[in-house]
Amino acid sequence: MSGIALILAGHGSHISANTAGVVWACVDRLRQMGVADEINACFWKEPPAFSQVLDTVEADEVVIVPLFTARGYFTQQVLPSEMELYGPLTRRGERRIHLTPTIGEHKILDSIVDERLREAVLQFDLPAEETAIAVIGHGTRRNRQSRDTARDQAERLRQAGYAGEVVAVYLDDEPDIPSVYQSTCSPNIIALPYFLADGSHVGIDVPRALGISGKGEAESVNGRRVYYCDPVGVDASLSETVLALARDIGLPFEPKSVESPWAGFPAAGRGALRQALEIGRTLRFGQVLVNSERVWHRDNTKESRSFATPAELRSHARENPFRPLSTTADMPGNWLVDLDQPEDAHAVIETVYPGLLADWAALEEGRLAPEPLEEVSKRQAGMFKGIHKLSSAVIKKAIDKVCGKCVRQPTWRHDLTAADKGLPCRSACNLWLSTARYLGEAQ
Ligand code: SF4
């Protein structure tokens, strides 16, 4: 092993493509900048999972940047527990794993906030003395520190005199979002979602709590005008913030010229796939076929579109309709990628099935170590704690319901034998855990 890997850790979603989409867009940008040997994303709710992403890279130096707007529950409890990290630096054999502060803690975000506010003030000509600003954070009652960045941002804006009133309110903590109508009295309210992506929180939950549709630029609520801004994380400057955090640990992350749109992907499984393709085989991965010249969907018709970049292919396979679990057997067909070089096959498959090839190669090489449900359960701090204690009937029902629609085989099942070998799944995914919990509660 050698080299540097950069991993962007986000939340992901089961209902909104944009939540992880903004992270993937940032990954695409950084790969094309050539700033690290391997660049990947990982998510709580989508693949590749926090707990599996370290298996997808081969570098000795790994830098993980949490794309969260606040330190707190996810960055202090979930990420370290899922990745077995012990602080800002974890040594594991030859490997050094660095965990940086969150995006929301970096000063660059201040200028994005300022820009959002300037846009609103100038566009609608809002006098400071008649305007209140509500910085809306996520917050969580499970970790009080989740409140700090939105609170600090509000304090900074208060000091800078941007508006007559500035408050911080939270989606999942106190003071809650509707309280803005009691805690302020200005006729104008600029509502600033301190979120990274235009996902379900920004599009549905926050507008609902404010009593607005969130679709217009200004709406009336009880005689007050509410101006709803874009979230803070959708700018191209997100990649600059990631690089600033990553460079703060002392590694260079210098841009270099990149020849191929398929460069900068995680490397695990690349060698095994190259070897398998060298002998002229056509391999099948779920709904995808690959040989040394082309990767294509197995149900293609003559109308198939040829894609040349990861962003185009990911959008086609993932977003219409949104598929939170990439390996469900409903990937849209009619696409192909002609390969400039056989090595690119790995990146194409990683684009549609993130994280799959690491497990596939581990199985091929006889070193796949399935993780029993008890182990997954042990590292949970939140809603999935004790999930292995669900009745075997519920566990089986969840396997039938979720894994039955997936191209992977849940090798973590006690009763799955080596004969059931297929595309392996090493550990229960978040969609399975959510479904099992729901079925358990409904019992
Ligand atoms: S737990 Fe089941 S549904 Fe989830 S990735 Fe594994 S096999 Fe697929």
Boltz pocket constraint, residues with backbone or C-beta under 6 A from the ligand:
constraints:
  - pocket:
      binder: B
      contacts: [[A, 327], [A, 399], [A, 402], [A, 403], [A, 404], [A, 406], [A, 407], [A, 408], [A, 409], [A, 410], [A, 425], [A, 426], [A, 427], [A, 428], [A, 429], [A, 430], [A, 431], [A, 432]]
      max_distance: 6.0
